[in-house]
Amino acid sequence: MAEAFLQIVLENLSSLIKGEIGLIVGVDEEMNNLFSTLTTIQSVLKDAEMNRLQIEAIQNWLIKLSDLTYEIDDILDECATQFSISKHQNSKSSRYSLKKILFRRKIGTRMKQVTEKLDAVAAECSKFHLRDMAVDKSIEEEDAEKIVDMLVNQVNDNQEITILPIIGVGGLGKTTLARLVYNDQRVVEHFDKCIWVCVSDNFDVKTLLKAMIESAAESASDLANLDTLQHRLREFLNHKKYLLVLDDVWNENQEKWSELKNVLACGSTGSSIIVTTRLKEVADLMGTLPSHHLSRLSDEQCWMLFKERAFGQEKEEYPNLEAIGKQIVNKCGGVPVAAKALGGLLRFKREETEWINVKESEIWELPETRILPALRLSYHHLPLALRQCFAYCAVFPRESRIEKGELIFMWMAHGYISPKGALEMEDVGNNICDELVLRSLLQYDSRNADEKTLIMHDLVRDLAQSIMENKIPGVQVQRANVRSASDHNKIREVNLGKKFVAFPKSNQSEMDMSFVLNNFFRLRILDASGTRINQLSSAVGNLKHLRQLNLSGTQIRTLPDSLCRLWNLQVLNLDDCEKLEALPKKTRDLINLRHLFLEDCESLTEMPSKIGELTSLRTLSQFIVGRNRGNRLEELQCLKLGGKLTIRHLERVENLMDAKKANLAEKENLLHLNLPLGK
């Protein structure tokens, strides 16, 4: 999990550096120092996570690293927020104001301090000799050495593009091998450009071209048609020796491949493509070189991997468990990642019944599609972008019905997902849900035909929970991968690597909001839904990292003006707040607000002025037409609303032109429009 979140932080930091935000807020040098140190740590982090169960020192090191990584993420969040506020206010005249100078000094000091801590953590990892400890590492390195030699020395003079397929069943390590080659220093120095694209099922040429341009650190969001994309990519690759990795390809359509290949033919001599795939047909279609086959492990090799994960360095023998374990390993189909995942799942279980339950689980009876039943339990073969999202699902209790929208909002709040090209955050989250369903790590609830509710098989949830428990030894998951921050009797604070989520305790109808607001300034999600709170302190404005505030079903009558200081707030849920009489007057200042839920707020009599300035808004479940400029129907004109919308007091619309300005007919994502009469 540390590897997955470190990747997110590195991407955020890289984006800030490229946007020269460091120069603007005065911490450019500190940002570059941080990036250098984090990149150094990333190079050994995979091996560290693979060995965390066996060596306590590594486990403790990972905990320290995780805490520092989340601290860095909060600092970067403050930098991005300050930049965004300054840009929005366009305060050029106050560029050197005392307030900004103090901010630069404060952030600069914090960055230097955290970099010093990070340097110490980086120095610690050298004593672990991580690359010597992975059981199957030598096999991967031997394969990588052959491919690197081929790319750098053997095909350097080829006029045509060289295409090498790496083929094998899911979980054998195709992506890992390709990544070793891609990151090899000899490859980095040999090629002018290196591009990585995860393909999966969607072999849409337009989508792939966008992904390639974005992988090359260029924006493609402004490119609307295929011809423009082709032209931009040719400009980027023309007369350059490039390496392109197309990871996880399923396409068997000759025409689609030919169309993409024609665009890629603009590189110089020695340009190469690596394709990872599970299908021989794909390798035959795309390859110009003989495929590099990854073989399944023998049962004995799988057993050794499983045994190392399940028993670690324990000297005590468990003959009965070993006998059951060998039967489980036989189901792994020679796939190392399956053996590792299952071994890790059973690491702390020593009762025979627990092992028998895994061996006889119904998940083994699921029909085989693209991945073996054993790999349905796998975590380590997931792309980094999906790992954090999958592991986070441990926040939900066993047998929960998980609302897809709620899950996506939680991922957004913690920074696990971000816009990708033309896709907004919610679209990316939806695609991740679909991908996790495809891999059988999540399932759609068969009782809901609309595919808005998800469920997790118990065994798969155990895997997600074990990932969280491995991060923090000895901690029991209640509703999240949790570290309890307090024994306060009215509130349970959930800590995800120092990013807190506050929930009321189960079976509690009260919540000590004052305690939360005065003790947890790094909250990302605050959920007080269904509690009896009737007011919100102005201290809520101090939660500068808050992304999601859920007050649905409470007795709230008004909201403090300080709420409008929550610059990063994305979701405000006020559904079923029957006593809510008004929203803050400066609600329009919440420029990052994306979802404002106001269903069944019957006491609400008017909308705050100029809500149409919230151009990020995607959900506004209720709009009350007013007669004054600033709260008329025309405020809906520029909002790209979706989902449900109820418009009340239509009788206040004074002329047809005002109604036309609302532009309701063009809101293609709006699924339900309710126009009650007389309200």
C-alpha positions in Angstrom: 0.0 0.0 0.0 2.9 2.4 0.7 4.1 1.9 -2.8 0.7 2.8 -4.2 0.3 6.0 -2.2 3.9 7.1 -2.8 3.2 6.9 -6.5 0.2 9.2 -6.0 2.3 11.7 -4.0 5.1 11.6 -6.6 2.6 12.3 -9.4 1.1 15.3 -7.4 4.6 16.6 -6.7 5.6 16.2 -10.3 2.5 18.1 -11.4 3.2 21.0 -9.0 6.9 21.2 -10.1 5.9 21.2 -13.8 3.3 23.9 -13.1 6.0 25.9 -11.4 3.8 26.3 -8.3 7.0 25.9 -6.2 8.3 29.1 -7.8 5.1 31.0 -7.1 4.8 29.9 -3.4 8.6 30.2 -2.9 9.4 26.5 -2.3 10.8 25.4 -5.6 14.1 24.1 -4.3 12.5 22.2 -1.5 10.0 20.5 -3.9 12.8 19.3 -6.1 14.8 17.9 -3.1 11.7 16.1 -2.0 11.1 14.6 -5.4 14.7 13.3 -5.6 14.5 11.6 -2.2 11.1 10.1 -2.8 12.2 8.7 -6.2 15.2 7.1 -4.6 13.0 5.4 -2.0 10.5 4.3 -4.7 13.2 2.2 -6.4 13.4 -0.2 -3.4 9.8 0.1 -2.1 8.4 -2.8 -4.1 10.9 -5.3 -2.6 10.2 -3.8 0.9 6.5 -4.4 0.7 7.1 -7.9 -0.6 9.1 -8.7 2.5 7.3 -6.8 5.1 5.7 -9.9 6.6 8.9 -11.7 7.2 11.1 -8.9 8.7 9.7 -6.7 11.5 12.3 -4.0 10.8 11.0 -3.5 7.3 7.5 -3.4 8.6 8.4 -0.7 11.1 10.3 1.2 8.3 7.2 1.1 6.1 5.1 2.6 8.8 7.5 5.5 9.3 7.6 6.0 5.5 3.8 5.9 5.3 3.4 8.5 8.0 5.9 10.8 6.3 4.3 10.3 2.9 0.9 11.4 4.2 2.5 14.4 6.0 4.1 15.4 2.7 0.8 15.0 0.9 -0.8 17.4 3.3 2.0 20.0 2.8 1.6 19.7 -1.0 -2.2 20.1 -0.6 -1.6 23.4 1.3 0.7 24.6 -1.5 -1.8 23.8 -4.2 -4.6 25.4 -2.2 -2.7 28.6 -1.6 -1.8 28.8 -5.3 -5.4 28.1 -6.3 -6.7 30.8 -4.0 -4.2 33.3 -5.3 -5.0 32.5 -8.9 -8.7 32.8 -8.2 -8.4 36.1 -6.4 -5.9 37.4 -9.1 -4.1 39.3 -6.4 -1.0 40.4 -8.4 -0.8 43.7 -6.5 -0.3 41.8 -3.2 2.3 39.4 -4.6 4.7 40.3 -1.8 2.1 40.8 1.0 3.1 39.9 4.5 0.6 37.1 4.6 2.2 35.4 1.5 5.7 35.9 2.9 4.7 34.3 6.2 3.1 31.4 4.3 6.3 30.8 2.2 8.5 30.8 5.3 6.2 28.4 7.1 5.8 26.0 4.2 9.5 26.2 3.4 10.5 25.3 7.0 8.0 22.4 7.1 9.4 21.1 3.8 13.0 21.2 5.0 12.0 19.4 8.2 10.2 16.7 6.4 13.0 16.3 3.9 15.5 15.8 6.7 13.2 13.1 8.2 12.8 11.5 4.8 16.6 11.5 4.2 17.0 9.6 7.5 14.3 7.1 6.5 16.0 6.6 3.0 19.3 6.0 4.7 17.7 3.3 6.9 16.6 1.1 3.9 20.2 0.5 2.8 20.7 -2.0 5.7 17.9 -4.2 4.5 19.6 -5.4 1.2 16.1 -5.6 -0.3 17.0 -6.8 -3.7 18.5 -10.0 -2.3 15.4 -11.1 -0.5 12.8 -11.7 -3.1 12.4 -15.4 -3.8 11.8 -15.1 -7.5 13.8 -11.9 -8.1 16.7 -13.5 -9.9 14.3 -15.0 -12.5 12.8 -11.6 -13.2 16.2 -9.9 -13.4 17.6 -12.6 -15.8 14.6 -12.1 -18.1 14.9 -8.3 -17.9 18.7 -8.5 -18.7 17.9 -10.4 -21.9 15.3 -8.0 -23.1 17.4 -4.9 -22.3 20.3 -6.3 -24.2 18.0 -7.0 -27.2 16.6 -3.5 -27.2 19.9 -1.6 -26.7 22.3 -3.8 -28.7 20.5 -6.2 -31.1 17.7 -4.2 -32.8 19.3 -0.7 -32.6 19.7 -0.6 -36.4 16.2 -1.9 -37.3 14.5 0.5 -39.7 11.0 -0.9 -38.9 9.5 -0.7 -35.4 10.6 -3.7 -33.3 7.7 -5.2 -31.4 8.4 -7.7 -28.6 5.4 -9.5 -27.0 5.7 -10.7 -23.4 3.1 -13.4 -23.0 1.8 -15.4 -20.0 -1.3 -16.0 -17.9 -2.4 -13.4 -15.4 -0.2 -12.9 -12.4 3.0 -14.4 -13.8 4.7 -11.0 -13.7 4.5 -9.7 -17.2 4.0 -6.1 -16.1 6.7 -6.4 -13.4 9.1 -7.6 -16.1 8.2 -4.8 -18.5 8.6 -2.3 -15.7 12.1 -3.6 -14.8 13.1 -3.1 -18.5 11.4 0.3 -18.7 13.1 1.6 -15.6 16.6 0.2 -16.5 19.1 3.0 -16.7 20.5 1.7 -19.9 17.1 1.8 -21.5 16.4 5.3 -20.2 19.7 6.6 -21.7 19.3 4.7 -25.0 15.9 6.0 -26.0 14.9 9.6 -26.6 11.4 9.0 -25.3 9.8 6.3 -23.1 6.0 6.0 -22.9 3.9 3.6 -20.8 0.2 3.0 -21.5 -2.0 0.5 -19.7 -4.4 -0.8 -22.4 -6.7 -3.5 -20.9 -10.0 -4.0 -22.8 -10.2 -0.6 -24.3 -8.2 -0.7 -27.6 -9.8 2.5 -28.8 -7.2 4.3 -31.0 -8.3 7.8 -29.9 -8.1 6.8 -26.2 -4.7 5.2 -26.6 -3.3 8.2 -28.5 -4.5 10.5 -25.7 -2.9 8.2 -23.1 0.4 8.2 -24.9 0.5 12.0 -25.1 -0.3 12.3 -21.4 2.3 9.7 -20.5 4.8 11.9 -22.3 3.9 14.6 -19.8 1.8 16.7 -22.3 -1.8 17.7 -22.0 -4.2 16.1 -24.4 -7.4 17.4 -22.8 -7.7 20.1 -25.4 -7.6 17.6 -28.3 -11.0 16.7 -29.5 -10.6 14.6 -32.7 -8.5 11.7 -34.0 -6.6 13.7 -36.6 -5.5 16.3 -34.1 -4.3 13.6 -31.7 -2.4 11.8 -34.5 -0.7 15.0 -35.5 0.3 15.9 -31.9 1.8 12.4 -31.3 3.7 12.4 -34.6 5.1 15.8 -33.7 6.2 14.4 -30.4 7.8 11.2 -31.8 9.0 12.3 -35.2 12.6 11.3 -35.8 13.0 10.2 -32.2 14.0 6.8 -31.0 11.3 5.8 -28.6 10.2 2.9 -26.4 6.5 2.3 -26.0 5.1 -0.2 -23.5 1.5 -1.4 -24.2 0.6 -3.2 -21.0 -2.2 -5.8 -20.8 -3.4 -5.9 -24.4 -6.5 -8.0 -25.3 -7.2 -6.6 -28.8 -7.3 -9.2 -31.7 -8.7 -6.8 -34.3 -6.2 -6.4 -37.1 -7.7 -3.1 -38.4 -7.4 -1.4 -35.0 -3.8 -2.5 -34.6 -2.9 -1.4 -38.2 -4.5 2.0 -37.6 -2.4 2.6 -34.4 0.8 1.1 -35.9 0.6 3.5 -38.9 0.6 6.5 -36.5 3.6 5.0 -34.6 5.7 4.6 -37.7 7.2 8.1 -37.4 10.0 7.2 -35.0 13.6 6.9 -35.9 15.7 3.7 -36.4 15.7 1.4 -33.4 12.3 2.5 -32.0 10.7 -0.4 -30.1 7.4 -1.5 -28.6 6.9 -4.0 -25.7 3.5 -5.6 -25.5 2.3 -7.6 -22.5 -0.6 -9.9 -23.1 -2.2 -13.1 -21.9 -3.3 -14.1 -25.4 -1.2 -15.9 -28.0 -3.5 -14.4 -30.7 -2.5 -10.9 -29.7 1.2 -11.8 -29.6 0.9 -13.3 -33.1 -1.0 -10.3 -34.4 1.4 -7.6 -33.1 4.8 -9.1 -32.7 7.8 -8.7 -35.1 10.0 -10.8 -32.8 9.4 -14.2 -31.2 7.3 -13.8 -28.0 9.0 -13.9 -24.6 7.0 -16.5 -22.8 6.7 -16.5 -19.0 6.3 -20.0 -17.7 4.1 -21.1 -14.8 5.9 -22.2 -11.6 6.0 -25.8 -10.6 3.9 -26.9 -7.6 7.0 -27.0 -5.5 8.1 -23.5 -6.5 4.6 -22.2 -5.7 4.6 -24.0 -2.4 7.9 -22.3 -1.4 6.5 -18.9 -2.2 3.2 -19.7 -0.4 5.1 -21.2 2.6 7.4 -18.2 3.0 4.4 -15.8 3.0 2.2 -18.0 5.3 4.8 -19.0 7.9 7.6 -16.4 7.6 10.6 -17.2 9.8 8.6 -19.2 12.3 10.4 -22.3 13.6 7.3 -24.1 14.8 6.0 -26.6 12.4 2.4 -27.1 11.4 2.1 -30.4 9.5 -1.7 -30.3 9.3 -1.7 -26.7 8.0 1.1 -27.6 5.5 -1.0 -30.4 4.1 -4.0 -28.1 3.6 -1.7 -25.4 2.2 -0.3 -27.7 -0.5 -3.9 -28.4 -1.6 -4.5 -24.7 -1.8 -1.3 -24.2 -3.7 -2.4 -26.8 -6.3 -5.3 -24.4 -7.1 -2.8 -21.6 -7.9 -2.1 -22.9 -11.4 1.6 -22.2 -11.2 0.9 -18.4 -10.8 3.3 -16.8 -8.3 1.2 -13.8 -7.5 -1.7 -16.1 -6.5 0.6 -18.1 -4.2 1.9 -14.9 -2.6 -1.5 -13.4 -2.1 -2.9 -16.5 -0.6 0.1 -17.0 1.6 -0.2 -13.4 2.9 -3.9 -13.9 3.5 -3.2 -16.9 5.8 -0.1 -15.3 7.5 -1.6 -14.8 10.9 -4.2 -17.7 10.8 -3.2 -20.9 12.6 -6.5 -22.6 13.1 -7.2 -25.5 10.7 -10.8 -24.4 10.1 -9.5 -21.0 8.8 -7.3 -22.8 6.2 -10.0 -25.2 5.3 -12.4 -22.4 4.8 -10.0 -20.9 2.2 -9.4 -24.2 0.5 -13.2 -24.9 0.3 -14.3 -21.4 -0.4 -16.9 -21.0 -3.1 -14.7 -18.5 -4.9 -12.8 -21.5 -6.3 -16.0 -22.6 -8.0 -16.5 -19.3 -9.9 -16.3 -19.8 -13.7 -12.9 -19.1 -15.1 -12.8 -16.2 -17.5 -9.6 -14.3 -18.0 -8.0 -14.9 -14.7 -7.7 -18.0 -12.7 -9.9 -18.3 -9.6 -6.8 -18.0 -7.4 -5.9 -14.6 -8.9 -9.3 -13.2 -7.8 -7.7 -13.0 -4.4 -4.6 -11.2 -5.7 -3.6 -7.7 -4.8 0.0 -7.3 -5.9 -0.8 -7.7 -9.6 -3.1 -4.7 -9.6 -1.9 -1.6 -11.3 -0.7 1.0 -8.8 -3.7 3.2 -9.5 -6.1 0.5 -8.4 -4.2 -0.8 -5.4 -5.0 2.0 -3.0 -8.6 2.1 -4.2 -9.1 -1.7 -3.7 -7.4 -1.7 -0.3 -9.6 1.2 0.9 -12.7 -1.0 0.5 -11.7 -2.6 3.9 -13.4 0.5 5.4 -16.8 -1.1 4.8 -18.1 -3.8 7.2 -18.4 -7.4 6.1 -21.5 -8.1 3.9 -22.0 -4.4 3.3 -23.8 -3.1 0.3 -21.4 -0.4 -1.0 -22.9 2.6 -2.8 -20.7 3.1 -5.8 -21.1 6.9 -5.7 -20.1 7.0 -2.0 -17.1 4.9 -2.6 -15.9 7.1 -5.5 -16.4 10.3 -3.3 -14.2 8.7 -0.6 -11.5 7.9 -3.1 -11.7 11.5 -4.4 -11.4 12.9 -0.9 -8.2 11.0 -0.2 -6.6 12.0 -3.5 -6.6 8.4 -4.9 -8.1 9.5 -8.2 -7.8 12.6 -10.4 -9.0 13.7 -13.8 -7.5 11.9 -16.7 -7.7 13.6 -20.1 -11.4 14.3 -20.9 -12.5 12.1 -18.0 -13.6 13.8 -14.8 -12.7 12.3 -11.4 -16.1 10.6 -11.1 -15.7 9.0 -14.5 -12.2 7.7 -13.5 -13.6 6.4 -10.3 -16.4 4.7 -12.2 -13.9 3.0 -14.5 -11.9 1.8 -11.5 -15.0 0.3 -10.1 -15.7 -1.5 -13.3 -12.1 -2.7 -13.5 -12.2 -4.1 -10.0 -15.5 -5.9 -10.9 -13.8 -7.3 -14.0 -11.0 -8.7 -11.8 -13.7 -10.1 -9.4 -12.4 -8.1 -6.5 -15.8 -6.3 -6.4 -19.1 -7.5 -7.6 -22.3 -5.7 -8.6 -25.2 -6.5 -6.3 -27.5 -8.7 -8.3 -30.5 -7.3 -6.4 -29.8 -3.9 -8.0 -30.1 -3.9 -11.8 -28.8 -0.3 -12.1 -25.2 -1.3 -11.1 -25.0 1.4 -8.4 -24.4 -1.0 -5.5 -21.3 -3.1 -5.0 -20.5 -6.0 -2.7 -17.2 -7.8 -1.8 -16.9 -11.5 -1.4 -15.8 -12.3 2.2 -12.5 -13.8 1.1 -11.7 -10.8 -1.0 -12.5 -8.4 1.8 -10.2 -10.4 4.0 -7.4 -9.7 1.5 -8.2 -5.9 1.5 -8.3 -6.0 5.3 -5.0 -7.9 5.5 -3.3 -5.3 3.4 -4.4 -2.6 5.9 -3.4 -4.7 8.9 0.0 -5.4 7.5 0.6 -1.6 7.2 -0.2 -1.2 10.9 0.6 -4.4 12.8 -2.0 -5.6 15.4 -4.7 -3.1 14.5 -8.2 -4.5 14.0 -10.3 -3.2 11.2 -13.7 -2.0 12.4 -14.9 0.3 9.6 -11.6 1.2 8.1 -7.9 0.4 8.1 -7.9 2.0 11.4 -5.8 3.5 14.1 -8.1 4.8 16.8 -7.1 8.4 17.7 -9.2 8.6 20.8 -11.3 6.7 23.3 -13.8 9.5 23.4 -17.2 7.9 24.1 -19.2 9.7 21.5 -17.0 9.5 18.4 -14.8 7.1 16.6 -12.0 8.6 14.6 -10.7 6.6 11.7 -7.1 7.2 10.5 -6.0 6.3 7.1 -2.3 7.2 7.3 -3.0 10.3 9.3 -5.9 11.3 7.0 -8.8 11.1 9.3 -12.3 10.1 8.6 -14.7 10.8 11.4 -17.9 8.7 11.8 -20.3 8.4 14.7 -19.9 5.2 16.7 -22.2 2.4 15.6 -25.5 2.6 17.5 -24.8 6.2 18.5 -27.2 8.9 17.6 -25.0 11.7 19.0 -21.6 13.0 17.9 -19.4 15.4 19.8 -18.8 17.7 16.9 -16.9 20.2 19.1 -14.4 17.5 20.0 -13.8 16.7 16.3 -13.5 20.2 15.1 -11.0 21.2 17.8 -8.7 18.2 17.6 -8.6 16.9 14.0 -7.5 19.6 11.6 -6.4 17.1 8.9 -9.8 15.6 8.3 -10.6 14.7 4.7 -14.1 13.3 5.4 -16.4 14.2 8.2 -19.6 12.1 8.3 -22.1 13.0 11.0 -25.1 11.7 9.0 -28.1 10.5 11.0 -26.9 12.1 14.3 -28.9 14.6 16.4 -26.5 17.6 16.0 -28.5 20.8 15.5 -25.7 23.3 14.9 -22.2 23.4 13.4 -19.4 25.5 15.1 -17.6 28.1 13.1 -14.5 26.0 13.8 -15.4 23.9 10.8 -13.7 26.6 8.7 -10.4 25.4 10.0 -10.6 22.0 8.4 -8.6 23.2 5.3 -8.1 19.7 3.9 -11.8 18.7 4.2 -13.2 17.3 0.9 -16.4 15.7 2.1 -19.0 16.8 4.7 -22.0 14.7 5.3 -24.7 16.2 7.5 -27.6 14.3 6.0 -30.5 13.5 8.2 -29.4 15.8 11.0 -31.3 18.6 12.8 -29.2 21.4 11.4 -31.0 24.7 10.8 -28.3 26.9 9.5 -24.6 26.6 8.5 -21.9 29.0 9.6 -20.4 31.4 7.2 -16.9 30.0 8.0 -18.0 26.9 6.0 -17.3 28.9 2.9 -13.6 28.9 3.7 -13.4 25.2 2.9 -11.7 25.8 -0.4 -11.2 22.1 -1.1 -14.7 20.9 -0.3 -16.0 18.6 -3.0 -19.1 17.0 -1.5 -21.7 18.6 0.8 -24.5 16.3 1.7 -27.5 17.9 3.3 -30.2 15.4 2.2 -33.1 15.0 4.6 -32.2 18.0 6.7 -35.8 18.9 7.1 -35.1 21.9 9.4 -32.5 23.5 7.3 -33.6 27.0 6.6 -30.7 28.6 4.7 -27.3 28.0 3.1 -24.4 30.4 3.8 -24.6 33.6 1.8 -21.1 33.1 0.3 -21.7 29.5 -0.8 -20.4 30.7 -4.2 -16.9 30.8 -2.7 -16.8 27.0 -2.6 -15.4 26.9 -6.1 -14.2 23.3 -5.9 -17.6 22.0 -4.8 -18.8 19.3 -7.1 -21.9 17.8 -5.4 -24.5 19.6 -3.3 -27.2 17.3 -2.1 -30.4 19.0 -1.0 -33.1 16.4 -1.4 -36.1 16.8 1.0 -34.9 20.0 2.6 -38.4 21.3 2.8 -37.7 24.2 5.1 -35.2 25.7 2.6 -36.8 28.9 1.2 -34.1 30.4 -1.1 -30.8 29.7 -2.8 -27.7 31.8 -1.9 -26.8 34.4 -4.5 -24.8 33.6 -7.6 -24.7 29.8 -7.2 -24.1 29.7 -10.9 -20.4 30.7 -10.2 -19.8 27.2 -8.9 -18.8 25.9 -12.3 -17.4 22.7 -10.9 -20.8 21.7 -9.6 -22.1 18.4 -11.1 -24.9 17.7 -8.7 -27.5 20.2 -7.4 -30.5 18.2 -6.3 -32.7 21.2 -5.5 -32.9 24.7 -6.9 -35.3 27.3 -5.5 -36.2 30.0 -8.0 -35.9 33.5 -6.7 -37.0 36.9 -8.0 -33.8 38.8 -7.4 -30.8 38.9 -9.7 -28.4 36.2 -8.5 -30.9 33.6 -7.6 -33.1 33.5 -10.7 -33.4 30.4 -12.9 -30.7 31.7 -15.2 -28.1 30.8 -12.6 -28.3 27.2 -13.9 -27.1 28.3 -17.3 -23.4 27.3 -17.1 -23.7 24.4 -14.7 -23.0 21.0 -16.1 -25.5 19.2 -13.9 -26.2 15.5 -13.8 -28.3 13.1 -11.7 -31.5 14.5 -10.2 -32.7 18.1 -10.1 -35.9 19.5 -8.5 -36.8 23.1 -9.3 -39.2 24.7 -6.9 -41.3 27.9 -7.3 -41.3 28.0 -11.0 -44.2 30.5 -10.7 -41.5 33.1 -9.9 -40.1 32.9 -13.5 -41.1 36.2 -15.0 -40.4 35.7 -18.7 -39.7 33.0 -21.2 -36.2 34.2 -21.9 -35.2 33.6 -18.2 -36.3 30.0 -18.6 -34.4 29.6 -21.8 -31.2 30.9 -20.2 -31.3 27.9 -17.7 -30.3 25.8 -20.7 -31.9 22.6 -19.2 -32.3 20.9 -22.6 -28.5 20.9 -23.1 -27.7 19.2 -19.8 -27.2 15.7 -21.2 -26.2 14.2 -17.9 -29.4 15.2 -16.2 -31.3 12.0 -15.6 -34.3 13.2 -13.6 -36.0 16.6 -13.6 -38.8 17.3 -11.1 -40.9 20.4 -11.5 -43.5 20.4 -8.7 -46.3 22.9 -8.9 -47.0 25.5 -6.3 -43.8 25.0 -4.4 
